Amino acid sequence: MSTLKVVNITPVALSGDVSQDGEPSIAVNPEHPNEIVATAFTPDPMGGPLAPIYVSTDGGNTWTLRSIVPGGADGLGTGDISVSFATKGGALYAGILNGQAAEAGITRMQILRSPGIGSTAPMAVLVQRDEEDQPWVVAGSVGVNGGTFDRVYVGNNDFGQQSPQTATVDVSTDARTAPAPAGFTPTPIEARATSGQDGPPVRIALHPDGTVYAAFESWQTRSGSNVTFDVVVTRDDNGGVGPTRFQDLMDSADQTVGQRVATGRFVKFNAVMGQDRLGGDLSIAVDPADSGSVWVAWCDRVGGVTGTDYTLHVRHSADGGQHWTNDVRTITDAKNPALAVNSDSLTGLAYQQFAQAQWMTALELTADGWQTPAERQVLHQAPAGVPQRLGLPFLGDYMRLLAIDRDFYGVFSGNNTPDHANFPAGVKYQRHADFVHHQLLDLDNVTLVPPSIDPFFFHRAA
């Protein structure tokens, strides 16, 4: 029988926290799933120069903060951080936009490495490059000649390119032990003309057999904030190794590298819904039992410029991304899709939906691609107008879902008002909270603390 738990990961020592801790990410050590790292836009509570990560060594039941991320900024921590464990050996990797550089108006991507969850040393900087956006890290491990090597992939939107084709994947074939830059090489993956750039998200899905997919949004036209885009998937059948990376999937219509999943989609970039911004929603996942079975989710505005519904779409390919179904799932007024597939080929979709003036976060699980009703769990629901946003993004431009063996692990950000009605699946808080009077409390367990945005962990165990 499956179980589901939801945990507010703000530690008890931060009971007075009122930060807008949005845009979360999560990494689970596949060899030791009790070891979990989560991240968000969380500043160092002591105001130091290193931003924190959240660390759990008991499967997500309890969490502590550990300040090890370079370039922490007051009020932010760091920007656009994502994390991933290698599949063997326990090394932890991160991609960030350095917070201190952001304060100076510079978008500075750094790719970072830590030897493991027990390390308290600052993460080592492997790569540093300006004019970047939204690094997304996925790590794996391979055995070569009796040794184990970490292959790490960092999707990013590289405005340092000399062309308007900005979708990029940085790849290292030996990230664990090699000195900086640890062999990381940027590979442009956009093969078509664009309106000046690709969309911010570049997402990676890695299969144990070495097949690796990258998905991105190819911006075809842009007028102010009005953008039309194609959803494109590329593939590398050799783990991103070799001189022709991510060129193993050719579009069947125009014979160009990168199969278009959907074309001519519209978004009003940076439009606002429920205090949060819209425009960069994308996710991809591959079935660990079948490297040809791949899922993609994205969001767009149905009806174009005059449309009103921001809609989440899910599609599936059974042949390595060459051919795609029509939509197998659509959800109106939803964002932040996060896909994962477990070892039983059960597909998970987490998302956040704006309805009846509330943000609702849900997890759906399907064994047949939504041909029959999916298992659906509401993780969180709360008024979208609380708290008043401090800036954008509010909840964040993404959340993350992972599958480790049969289990699903995820993280989302949301209104932290302690009210059992907001958590239909139940919740555990570490920070002091009065669920009877729906009040957060400071360390003294008396002083009232106003609601804010906190990161929440969830685990669906098979």
C-alpha positions in Angstrom: 0.0 0.0 0.0 1.4 3.4 -1.0 2.0 6.2 1.5 2.3 9.9 1.0 4.0 12.5 3.3 4.4 16.3 3.0 6.9 18.1 5.1 7.5 21.9 5.5 11.3 21.9 5.3 12.0 25.2 7.1 14.0 24.2 10.2 12.7 25.0 13.7 15.7 27.4 14.1 14.2 29.5 11.3 10.7 29.7 12.9 10.8 33.5 12.5 11.5 33.3 8.7 9.4 35.5 6.5 11.4 35.1 3.2 9.8 34.3 -0.1 11.5 30.9 -0.5 10.4 30.1 -4.0 11.7 28.2 -7.0 12.7 24.9 -5.3 14.8 22.0 -6.5 15.6 18.6 -5.0 18.2 15.8 -5.3 18.0 12.3 -3.8 21.0 10.1 -3.5 20.0 6.9 -5.5 22.4 4.7 -3.4 21.1 6.1 -0.1 17.6 7.6 -0.6 17.5 8.8 2.9 20.0 11.4 1.8 18.1 14.3 0.3 19.1 17.9 -0.6 16.6 20.6 -1.4 17.1 24.2 -2.5 15.1 27.4 -2.9 15.6 31.2 -2.9 16.7 31.1 0.7 19.2 33.6 2.2 21.8 32.6 4.7 20.1 33.3 8.1 23.4 34.8 9.5 23.8 37.1 6.5 27.0 35.3 5.4 28.5 35.2 1.9 27.4 31.5 1.3 23.9 30.6 0.4 22.3 27.6 2.1 21.0 24.2 1.0 18.5 22.2 2.9 19.8 18.8 4.0 17.9 15.7 5.3 19.6 12.4 6.2 16.4 10.6 7.4 14.3 10.5 4.2 12.9 14.0 4.5 11.4 13.8 7.9 13.8 16.5 9.4 15.9 19.1 7.7 18.7 21.4 8.5 20.4 24.3 6.7 24.0 24.1 5.5 25.5 27.3 3.9 27.9 26.0 1.2 26.8 27.7 -2.0 29.1 30.5 -3.3 27.9 34.0 -3.9 25.0 34.2 -1.4 23.1 37.5 -1.5 21.1 39.2 1.2 17.4 38.4 0.8 17.9 36.0 -2.1 20.5 33.4 -1.3 21.3 32.4 -4.8 19.3 32.5 -8.1 18.0 29.7 -10.3 19.6 26.9 -8.3 19.2 23.2 -9.3 20.9 20.2 -7.8 21.5 16.5 -8.6 23.4 13.6 -7.1 25.5 11.3 -9.2 24.0 7.8 -9.4 27.0 6.3 -7.7 29.5 7.6 -5.2 27.4 10.3 -3.7 28.9 13.4 -5.3 26.5 16.4 -5.4 26.3 18.9 -8.3 24.6 22.2 -8.6 24.0 24.9 -11.2 23.3 28.4 -10.0 23.0 32.0 -11.0 25.4 33.7 -8.5 23.4 35.9 -6.1 26.2 38.4 -5.5 26.7 38.8 -9.3 22.9 39.3 -9.7 23.0 42.2 -7.2 25.5 43.8 -9.6 23.2 43.2 -12.5 25.2 40.3 -13.9 23.7 36.9 -14.8 26.6 34.6 -13.8 26.1 30.9 -14.1 28.3 28.6 -12.0 28.5 24.8 -12.1 29.4 23.5 -8.6 30.6 20.2 -7.0 30.5 18.8 -3.5 32.0 15.4 -2.6 28.9 14.4 -0.7 26.1 15.2 1.6 28.3 15.2 4.6 30.6 17.9 3.4 30.4 21.3 5.1 33.0 22.9 2.8 32.0 25.5 0.2 31.1 23.8 -3.1 33.9 24.0 -5.7 33.3 26.2 -8.7 33.9 24.1 -11.9 32.5 26.5 -14.5 31.8 30.2 -14.4 30.2 32.0 -17.4 28.2 35.2 -17.7 25.0 36.0 -19.7 23.3 32.7 -18.8 19.9 31.8 -17.5 18.3 28.9 -15.6 20.9 26.1 -15.3 19.3 22.7 -14.9 21.5 19.9 -13.6 21.1 16.2 -14.2 24.0 13.8 -13.1 24.7 10.1 -13.8 27.5 7.7 -13.3 29.1 5.2 -15.7 31.7 2.4 -15.4 34.7 2.7 -17.8 37.7 0.4 -17.7 37.0 -0.6 -14.1 36.5 3.0 -12.8 33.3 5.0 -12.2 32.9 8.4 -13.8 30.2 11.0 -13.3 28.6 12.4 -16.4 26.9 15.7 -15.7 24.5 17.6 -17.9 23.6 21.3 -17.4 20.8 22.7 -19.6 21.0 26.5 -19.8 20.0 29.4 -22.0 23.3 30.8 -23.1 23.1 34.5 -24.2 26.9 34.4 -24.7 26.4 32.5 -27.9 27.3 34.5 -31.0 24.0 33.5 -32.6 20.3 33.8 -31.5 20.3 30.0 -31.0 20.7 30.1 -27.2 19.5 26.6 -26.0 22.6 24.9 -24.7 23.7 21.8 -22.7 27.1 21.8 -20.9 28.4 18.2 -20.6 31.2 16.7 -18.5 32.2 13.1 -18.9 34.4 13.2 -15.7 32.9 15.7 -13.3 33.7 13.9 -10.1 37.5 14.1 -9.9 38.7 16.3 -12.8 40.0 19.7 -11.9 38.0 22.8 -13.0 36.5 23.1 -15.5 36.2 19.3 -15.2 35.8 18.8 -18.9 32.5 20.8 -19.2 31.9 21.8 -22.8 28.9 23.8 -23.9 26.9 22.3 -26.8 24.4 24.4 -28.6 21.3 22.3 -29.4 19.1 24.7 -31.4 19.4 24.0 -35.1 16.7 26.4 -36.4 16.4 30.1 -36.8 14.9 31.9 -33.8 13.4 35.3 -33.1 16.5 36.2 -31.1 16.7 33.6 -28.4 15.2 30.3 -27.2 13.1 30.1 -24.1 14.6 30.0 -20.6 14.1 26.3 -19.8 16.4 23.6 -21.2 15.5 20.3 -19.5 17.4 17.0 -19.5 16.2 13.4 -19.1 18.9 10.7 -18.7 18.4 7.0 -19.1 20.7 4.4 -17.5 21.7 3.0 -20.9 23.3 6.4 -21.8 20.5 7.8 -23.9 20.0 11.4 -23.0 17.2 13.8 -24.1 17.1 17.6 -24.0 13.9 19.6 -24.4 13.6 23.3 -25.1 11.3 26.0 -26.4 12.4 27.4 -29.8 11.1 31.0 -29.9 10.0 31.5 -33.5 8.4 35.0 -33.3 8.5 37.7 -30.7 6.7 41.1 -30.4 7.2 42.7 -27.0 6.0 40.1 -24.5 4.1 38.1 -27.2 6.0 34.9 -28.1 5.2 32.0 -30.4 7.4 28.9 -29.9 7.9 25.3 -30.9 8.5 22.6 -28.3 11.6 20.7 -29.5 13.3 17.5 -28.2 16.8 16.4 -29.1 18.6 13.2 -28.3 22.1 11.7 -27.9 22.4 8.0 -28.0 26.0 7.9 -26.6 25.6 9.8 -23.3 26.6 13.2 -24.8 30.1 11.9 -25.6 31.7 12.4 -29.0 32.0 15.2 -31.6 28.3 15.3 -32.7 26.4 15.7 -29.5 22.6 15.7 -29.3 22.2 15.1 -33.1 20.6 11.7 -33.0 17.0 12.8 -33.5 16.1 14.3 -36.8 12.7 16.0 -37.4 10.7 13.9 -39.9 9.2 17.0 -41.5 12.0 19.4 -42.2 15.0 17.0 -41.8 16.6 19.3 -39.2 18.1 18.1 -35.9 15.6 18.2 -33.1 12.0 16.8 -33.4 9.3 19.3 -32.9 6.7 18.0 -30.5 4.3 21.0 -30.9 4.6 24.1 -33.2 3.2 27.6 -33.2 2.4 27.8 -29.5 1.7 31.2 -27.9 2.7 32.7 -24.6 2.6 36.2 -23.2 5.9 36.1 -21.5 6.0 37.4 -17.9 2.2 37.7 -17.8 0.9 37.3 -14.2 -1.5 34.8 -12.7 -2.2 34.5 -9.0 0.8 36.9 -8.3 3.2 34.6 -10.2 4.7 35.1 -13.6 4.2 32.8 -16.6 6.1 31.8 -19.7 8.8 29.3 -19.1 7.2 26.0 -18.2 8.8 22.7 -19.5 9.5 19.2 -18.3 10.8 15.9 -19.8 11.2 12.4 -18.4 12.2 9.0 -19.7 11.0 5.6 -18.6 14.0 3.8 -16.8 12.6 0.5 -18.2 12.5 1.7 -21.8 14.8 4.4 -23.2 12.4 5.0 -26.1 9.5 5.9 -23.9 9.7 9.7 -23.2 7.2 12.2 -21.9 7.1 16.0 -22.3 5.0 18.7 -20.6 4.8 22.4 -21.3 2.4 25.3 -20.9 1.0 27.8 -23.3 -2.0 30.2 -23.8 -4.6 28.4 -25.9 -6.2 30.9 -28.3 -3.1 32.9 -28.9 -3.1 36.7 -28.2 -6.8 36.8 -27.5 -6.8 33.6 -25.5 -7.3 33.6 -21.7 -6.5 30.0 -20.6 -2.9 29.2 -19.6 -2.9 25.4 -20.3 -0.6 22.6 -19.3 -0.1 19.9 -22.0 1.4 16.4 -21.7 2.5 14.3 -24.7 4.2 10.9 -25.1 6.6 9.3 -27.6 7.1 5.5 -27.7 10.0 5.6 -30.3 12.7 7.8 -28.8 11.1 11.1 -29.6 10.5 10.6 -33.3 6.7 10.5 -33.2 4.4 12.1 -30.5 0.9 11.6 -29.4 -1.6 14.4 -29.3 -2.2 15.7 -25.8 -2.8 12.9 -23.3 -3.5 15.4 -20.5 -4.4 19.0 -20.4 -4.9 21.2 -17.3 -6.3 24.7 -17.5 -4.6 27.6 -15.6 -1.7 25.4 -14.4 2.1 25.9 -14.4 5.3 24.3 -13.2 4.9 20.8 -14.7 7.3 18.3 -13.3 7.5 14.8 -14.8 9.1 11.6 -13.6 8.7 7.8 -14.4 9.4 5.1 -11.8 10.8 1.6 -12.2 7.3 0.2 -12.7 6.8 2.6 -15.7 4.3 4.6 -13.5 4.3 8.2 -14.8 4.2 11.0 -12.3 3.1 14.6 -13.0 3.2 17.3 -10.4 1.9 20.8 -11.1 0.5 24.0 -9.6 -3.0 25.2 -10.6 -4.6 28.6 -10.0 -8.4 28.1 -9.4 -10.9 29.9 -7.2 -8.3 32.4 -6.1 -6.1 29.6 -4.7 -2.9 27.9 -5.7 -3.3 24.2 -5.6 -0.3 21.8 -5.9 -1.2 18.2 -7.0 0.5 14.9 -7.9 -1.0 12.6 -10.5 0.2 9.1 -11.2 -0.8 7.0 -14.3 0.1 3.6 -15.5 -1.6 4.0 -18.9 -1.0 7.6 -20.0 -4.3 8.9 -18.6 -6.4 6.5 -20.6 -8.1 5.7 -17.3 -8.4 8.2 -14.4 -5.1 8.8 -12.7 -4.3 8.5 -9.0 -4.5 12.2 -7.9 -3.3 13.6 -4.6 -3.8 17.3 -3.6 -0.6 18.2 -1.7 -1.4 21.8 -0.9 -4.1 24.5 -1.5 -4.1 28.0 -0.1 -5.2 31.5 -1.0 -3.0 32.9 -3.8 -3.2 36.5 -2.4 -1.3 35.5 0.8 1.3 36.6 1.4 1.7 39.8 -0.7 4.6 39.0 -3.1 8.0 40.6 -2.5 9.0 40.3 -6.1 9.0 37.8 -9.0 8.9 34.9 -9.2 6.4 34.3 -6.4 6.2 30.5 -6.2 8.9 30.1 -8.8 9.4 29.3 -12.4 9.7 25.5 -11.7 9.3 22.7 -9.2 10.9 19.3 -9.4 9.8 15.6 -9.3 12.2 12.6 -9.1 11.6 8.9 -9.3 14.0 6.6 -7.4 13.2 2.9 -8.0 9.4 2.8 -7.2 9.2 5.9 -5.1 8.5 9.6 -6.1 10.2 12.5 -4.4 9.3 16.1 -5.0 9.5 19.7 -3.8 7.2 22.7 -4.2 6.8 26.2 -2.7 3.6 27.6 -1.3 1.8 29.7 1.3 2.9 28.4 4.7 -0.2 29.2 6.7 -0.6 26.3 9.2 -4.1 25.1 8.4 -4.9 21.4 8.1 -7.5 22.4 5.4 -4.6 23.5 3.2 -3.0 20.0 3.3 -5.6 17.3 2.3 -2.8 14.7 2.4 -1.5 15.8 5.8 1.6 17.8 6.6 4.5 17.9 9.1 6.0 21.3 10.2 9.4 21.7 11.8 9.0 25.5 12.4 6.7 26.5 15.3 3.1 26.6 14.1 -0.3 26.8 15.8 -2.7 24.8 13.6 -5.7 25.5 15.9 -5.4 29.3 15.4 -3.6 29.1 12.0 -0.6 31.1 13.1 3.1 30.8 12.7 5.1 31.3 15.8 8.7 32.5 16.4 11.3 30.6 18.4 9.7 31.7 21.7 6.5 29.9 20.6 4.6 33.1 21.5 5.5 35.9 19.0 3.3 35.8 15.9 5.0 35.5 12.5 3.2 36.5 9.3 2.6 34.0 6.5 5.3 33.7 3.8 6.4 31.3 1.1 8.1 28.1 2.2 9.5 25.0 0.4 7.7 21.8 1.0 9.0 18.2 0.4 6.8 15.3 -0.5 7.4 11.6 -0.9 5.1 9.0 -2.4 6.3 5.6 -1.3 5.2 2.5 -3.2 
